């Protein structure tokens, strides 16, 4: 084991609450510029969401796996790269999309769908792509995601702040 493998990150419950509050506040701010009509185009033509989900859950993990095979970083780093690529995007992507004057409604929709999809796809993709790299296969452990906790987190960090921000903006 090298020094990097010995590093442990410990977040206190208070720091996680503070981080979640900041993320919810950012989503609220983004939602102040959104309107219900912004979501009409997504419902009428869901192709962008489907393409985004394909890219998020197939192409990105595959690219991360290929990168780890080409660069051959130490196994713990390689598995970390694969794991991060298998995780869904978050609220900060909505902020950057909004800041860049992109389709914020599409970004929020993608964040919601990819987060819910992560209940299945994150463990599946991490196991699949991690096992395809001989160096990381031995490091794999069971990944468990509590579905109720995930839904509550999505509601608190994405849905509630978005609805509040859009409601405040409408009034």
N, C-alpha and C positions, 0 to 999 in steps of 0.2 A: 504494500500500500504506500502510495506517495503522499506528500503533504496535502495536495489538493483533495484527495479522497478523504482526508481526515477532517476537512472543514464541515462544520455543522451550522445551519442557519436556524436560529430559534426566535420565533415571533411570539411575543406575549399576546394574550387575548386582547389586551387593551390596544396594542398596536394594530392588530387585525381589525378591530372595530373602527379605529381611526382611519385606516386605509379604506375600508368599505364605505365609510361616510364620505371621504374625499371622492371616491369613484362615483358614488350616487350623486354627489353635488355636481360633478363634471357632466354626468348624464342629464341632470336637470337643466344645466346651462345650455347644453346642446339642444335639448327639446324645446327651449324657448323660441327657437327659429323654425321649428317644424310645425306642419299642419297635417290634419287628417287626410287631406287631398294628396299629400306626398306619398301616401301608402296605396292609393288607388292604382297607380301604374304598376306596382308590384303584384297586386292581386290580378290585374288584367293580363299581365305578361310575366309569369313566374320564372321564365327562362333564366334571368340573371341570377336569381337565388339558387336555382339548380346548378348552374355553372359554378357559382361561388362555392356551393357545398362540395361539388366534385373536386374543385381545386383544393379546398380546405382539408378534405378528408382522404384524398387519394394522391393528388399531385404533390402537395407539400411534404407529406411523410415520405413519399417515394424519393423526392429530391433530397431530403435530409439523409435518408439511407444511402443514396448514391454518393453524397458528399462525404459521409463517414467512411464509405468503402474506398473512395479516392484519396482522401487525406490521411486516413488511418490514425486518428487521434487515439489517446489512451482510451480503453474501453468505457470507463465511467463518463468521460467527456462525450464519447460517441453516443452512449445511451441517453445522456442528457440532451443532446442535439435532437435525437429521434423523439424523445418525450416532449420537448417543447414544440416540435413540428406537429405532433399529434394532438396538441391542446387547442381549444377554440380561441378565436380572437376575443378581445374584451372591450370594455367601455372606452378605453383610450383610443382604440381604432375609430370609434364613432366621433370622438373629438377631432382627431386628425383629418378624417373625411370631411367633417363640417368645416374645419379650418381651411382645407384645400378647396372648398366650395364644390365638393363631390356630392353624390347622391346619399345624403344622410339617412333618409328613410330606408334605402337599400342596406346601408351599413348596419343600422339598428336591427333590421329584419334578419340579416345574416348573423349578427351577434346572437340574437335570440335563438334562431334555428340551430346554429352551430353549437351553442352552449347546451341546448337540450340534446342534440345529437351526440354530444360528447359523452353522455351517459354510457352509450354503447361504443362509439368509435374511438375514444381515447384509450380505453383498455385494449380493445381489439387491435388497433393500429400499433400501439406500443409493443404488444406481444408479437404481432406479425413481423413488423419491420425490425424489431430488436432481435428476434430469433433468426432473421436472415443474415445478420452480421455475426460471424463466428466469434468475434471478440466480445460482443455484448450479450450473446445468448446465455452465457453463464451468470450474468448479473441480473437477469430478469427475475422479478418477484411478482407476486400476485398484486394486481391493482384493483382496489375497490373504491367505488364512488357511491356515496349514499344518494339515491335518487331524490328523496324528500329534501335533503339539505341542498341539493343542486337546484331544485325548483324554487325553494325559498330564496336562495341566493340570487337567482335570475330575477325573481319578483322584486326583491329589495334593491338590487343594484341597477336594474334595467327597466323593468315595467313600471314600477311606482314612480321613480323620478321622471321617466318619459311622459307618463300620463299627467303628472303634476305640472311639469314644465309646459306641456302643450296646453293644458287648461289655463294656466296663468297667462300664457301668451294670447290665448283666445279672448280672455277678458281684458 
